[in-house]
C-alpha cells in the first residue's frame, strides 16, 4: 500500500520541527513559527498531528519499524544529533553515515567519542587506572591516548570522576587538573563549572593565570573565553553534582541554561526568547519533570510559557 503524499502544511510542520531543534534558533524564528502556526487552522492541525505522531514513535510501545524507528531514535539523541537525524529520519528508516565525509560527520555527531550517552540516559565507566567515571545524559567524552596522566576531553555534557591519580579534564576551552580528587565538571551553553572534593584542583583558562581549587570549592567560568574569567559559586559540591541524583540545583542560572539542562533529558524542545533570555532563576528542579519545571519557572518569574505539543516557548 502506497503512503499518501504529505500536504504542504505537513511538510512545513516537519521542517519547523527540525529547525526548532537547532540550538541556534533565535527570537526571529520563534516569532515566525508562531505566525505560521497561528496563521491558518490547517497549520495548527498539521503541527498537532506531527507532535502526536512523534509522541507515539518516541514513547513506550510506539511503532518499531521503518520511519517510526528512525524518528524515535533521532528523538533520543542529543540536540545537535537530533537535528541532523530528524531531517533524515522522516525520509528513510535509518541514518546512514557513508561516503567521503563519513569521518567528519561521525565526529560532529559524537559517534567516535570514547563514551557517549543518549538523551535521558546517564552513563558510567571505569578508567584503566581504576578511576570511576560517571557522566550526565547527552554527554560526549574522549579519552586521549599516549603516555602520561589521564586526559579526558568533555565535548558536551557533564562528568564526575573519582581520580586515582593525576588527571586532566578539558571542557569548553578550559583545562582542569587534579590528582587523587573527586572532580565534577561540565558546561551549559557557554557557562562552565568545576567542583572538587577530597583533594585539590587547578583551573586553567586561555591567557589567564591558573586558579587553585581547594576541597569543597566550586567555580564557574566563561567557556567562550570572556572577560569574566573564573568566579566562585555559592553551590556546594553536592549541589553542583546534583545531576547524578536526577536534580538540577540552580543559583541565578540563566533560563537558556535551564532549557539546555532539560534538553538532555527530554525529547521536547524548550526555547527561550524575548526578555526571558536574560532572566535568571534559583531553585531545585527534578530533571525528569519538565512540566513541573515549566510551572516553577512560570510561577517564579514574569514570563509566559506556551506549549505547542512537544515545543515549549518561554518568553
C-alpha positions in Angstrom: 0.0 0.0 0.0 1.4 3.3 -1.1 1.6 6.1 1.6 -0.4 9.2 0.9 1.8 12.2 -0.1 2.1 14.8 2.7 0.3 18.1 2.3 2.2 21.4 2.2 1.2 22.1 5.8 2.5 18.7 6.9 5.8 19.2 5.1 6.2 22.7 6.7 5.4 21.3 10.1 8.2 18.7 9.7 10.6 21.5 8.6 9.7 23.5 11.7 10.3 20.5 13.9 13.8 20.2 12.5 14.5 24.0 12.6 13.3 24.4 16.2 15.6 21.6 17.4 18.6 23.7 16.3 20.2 25.2 19.4 21.0 28.3 17.4 17.3 29.2 16.8 16.7 32.9 17.6 13.8 35.1 18.5 13.0 36.0 14.9 12.5 32.3 14.1 10.3 31.8 17.1 8.1 34.7 16.0 8.0 33.2 12.5 6.9 29.8 13.9 4.1 31.3 15.9 3.0 33.4 12.9 2.9 30.2 10.8 1.2 28.1 13.5 -1.5 30.7 14.2 -1.9 31.8 10.6 -4.3 29.0 9.5 -6.2 26.2 11.1 -4.6 23.6 8.8 -1.1 24.8 10.1 -2.1 24.2 13.7 -3.7 20.9 12.8 -0.6 19.7 11.0 1.6 20.7 13.9 -0.6 18.9 16.4 -0.8 15.8 14.3 3.0 15.7 13.9 3.5 16.1 17.7 1.1 13.3 18.3 2.9 11.0 15.9 6.3 11.9 17.4 4.9 11.1 20.8 3.8 7.7 19.6 7.1 7.0 17.8 9.3 8.0 20.7 7.3 6.6 23.6 7.0 3.2 25.0 5.0 0.8 22.9 5.4 3.1 19.9 5.8 1.8 16.3 9.1 0.0 16.0 9.7 -0.2 12.3 10.7 1.9 9.3 10.2 5.6 9.5 8.9 5.4 13.1 12.1 3.7 14.3 14.3 6.3 12.7 12.4 9.2 14.2 12.2 7.6 17.6 16.0 7.0 17.6 16.6 10.6 16.4 14.5 12.0 19.3 16.6 10.2 21.9 19.8 11.7 20.6 21.4 14.9 21.9 20.2 18.3 20.4 22.6 18.6 17.5 22.4 15.0 16.6 18.6 15.0 16.7 18.5 18.0 14.3 20.5 16.1 11.7 18.9 12.7 12.3 15.3 14.0 12.2 15.9 15.6 8.8 16.9 12.2 7.5 14.6 10.1 9.7 11.4 11.3 8.1 12.6 10.2 4.7 14.3 6.9 5.4 14.4 4.2 8.0 17.9 4.7 9.3 20.5 7.5 9.3 23.4 6.1 7.2 26.9 7.6 7.5 28.7 6.8 4.4 30.9 8.4 1.8 33.9 10.6 1.8 32.6 12.9 4.5 31.7 10.0 6.9 34.5 10.5 9.4 33.8 14.2 9.7 30.1 13.7 10.1 30.7 10.9 12.7 32.9 13.2 14.7 30.3 16.1 14.6 27.6 13.7 15.8 29.8 12.3 18.5 29.8 8.7 17.2 33.6 8.5 17.6 33.6 9.6 21.3 35.1 7.1 23.7 31.9 7.4 25.9 28.6 8.8 24.8 25.1 8.8 26.4 21.7 9.3 24.9 19.0 11.8 25.9 17.7 10.9 29.3 20.3 8.2 30.0 23.3 8.8 32.3 26.3 6.6 32.0 29.3 5.2 33.9 32.7 3.7 33.2 36.0 2.7 34.9 39.2 4.1 33.6 42.3 1.9 33.1 43.8 3.2 36.4 40.7 2.4 38.3 39.2 5.9 38.4 35.4 5.8 38.5 33.7 7.9 35.8 30.1 9.0 35.7 28.6 11.2 33.0 25.3 13.1 32.5 22.7 12.4 29.9 23.6 13.5 26.3 27.3 13.7 27.1 30.3 13.1 24.8 33.7 12.3 26.3 37.1 11.5 24.6 40.0 9.7 26.3 43.3 10.9 24.9 45.8 8.2 24.1 49.5 8.2 24.9 51.7 8.1 28.0 51.3 10.4 30.9 48.4 11.5 33.1 44.9 10.5 32.1 43.3 13.2 29.9 39.6 13.5 29.2 38.0 15.8 26.7 34.4 16.6 27.6 32.9 17.7 24.3 29.4 18.0 25.7 27.6 17.4 28.9 28.9 16.9 32.4 31.1 14.3 34.2 32.1 13.3 37.7 35.3 11.4 38.2 36.9 9.9 41.3 40.5 10.2 40.2 43.0 7.6 41.4 45.9 9.6 40.2 46.9 12.6 38.0 44.1 13.6 35.6 43.2 16.5 33.3 39.7 17.3 32.0 39.4 19.7 29.1 36.0 21.4 28.8 34.8 24.5 26.9 38.3 26.0 26.3 39.4 25.3 29.9 41.6 22.6 31.4 41.2 21.3 35.0 44.0 19.3 36.6 43.6 17.2 39.7 45.4 14.3 41.4 43.5 11.8 43.6 40.5 14.1 44.0 36.8 13.9 43.1 36.1 16.3 40.2 32.8 17.4 38.8 33.0 19.4 35.5 30.7 20.4 32.7 29.0 23.3 30.9 25.6 24.6 30.0 25.5 26.9 26.9 28.8 28.9 27.4 28.9 28.6 31.2 31.4 26.1 32.6 31.5 24.7 36.1 34.3 22.9 38.1 33.9 21.5 41.6 36.4 19.5 43.6 36.2 17.3 46.8 38.7 15.3 48.7 41.7 17.0 47.2 42.8 20.0 45.2 42.5 21.0 41.5 43.7 23.7 39.2 41.6 25.5 36.6 43.5 26.8 33.6 41.8 29.3 31.2 43.5 30.6 28.0 45.5 33.8 28.6 45.0 33.7 32.4 46.9 32.6 35.5 45.8 29.2 36.8 43.2 29.3 39.6 43.6 26.9 42.5 40.5 25.0 43.9 40.6 23.6 47.4 38.4 20.7 48.5 34.8 21.9 48.5 35.4 24.8 46.1 33.1 25.3 43.1 33.9 27.7 40.3 32.0 28.9 37.2 33.8 30.1 34.2 33.1 31.5 30.7 33.7 28.7 28.3 34.0 31.2 25.4 37.0 32.9 27.0 35.1 36.0 28.0 36.3 38.7 30.4 34.6 37.3 33.4 37.2 34.5 33.8 36.5 32.2 36.8 34.1 33.2 39.6 33.4 31.4 42.9 29.9 29.8 43.1 27.8 29.5 46.2 26.9 26.0 45.2 28.2 23.1 47.2 29.9 20.1 45.6 26.7 18.1 46.2 24.6 20.8 44.6 26.9 21.1 41.6 26.8 17.3 41.1 23.0 17.1 41.6 22.6 15.7 38.1 24.0 12.4 39.4 20.9 12.2 41.5 18.5 13.5 38.9 18.2 17.1 40.1 19.3 20.5 38.8 20.2 22.9 41.6 20.1 26.5 40.1 21.6 29.6 41.7 20.8 32.6 39.5 21.0 30.3 36.5 20.1 31.9 33.1 16.9 30.4 31.6 18.7 29.3 28.4 21.0 27.2 30.6 18.0 25.7 32.4 16.4 24.9 29.0 19.7 23.1 27.8 19.8 21.1 31.0 16.3 19.8 30.4 17.1 19.2 26.8 19.5 16.5 27.9 16.6 14.6 29.5 13.6 15.1 27.3 12.6 14.8 23.6 10.6 18.0 23.9 12.0 21.3 22.5 12.4 24.1 25.1 13.2 27.5 23.6 13.7 30.8 25.5 13.1 34.1 23.7 12.5 37.8 24.2 13.2 39.3 27.7 13.1 35.8 29.2 16.5 35.1 27.7 18.1 37.5 30.2 16.2 36.2 33.2 17.8 34.0 35.9 16.3 31.6 38.4 17.2 29.9 41.6 15.7 26.7 42.9 15.8 22.9 42.7 14.3 21.1 39.7 13.7 17.4 39.0 15.2 16.7 35.7 12.6 14.0 34.9 9.7 16.5 35.3 9.8 19.1 32.5 6.2 20.1 33.0 6.8 20.7 36.7 9.9 22.8 35.9 7.9 24.9 33.4 5.3 25.5 36.1 8.1 26.5 38.6 9.5 29.0 36.1 6.1 30.4 35.2 5.3 30.9 38.9 8.6 32.4 39.9 9.3 34.8 37.0 7.3 37.3 35.0 7.5 35.2 31.9 4.9 33.5 29.6 5.2 29.7 29.0 3.4 28.5 25.8 3.1 24.9 24.8 2.8 23.7 21.2 2.8 19.9 21.7 6.4 18.9 22.3 7.6 22.5 21.9 7.7 24.9 24.8 8.4 28.6 24.4 9.4 30.7 27.3 9.3 34.5 26.7 
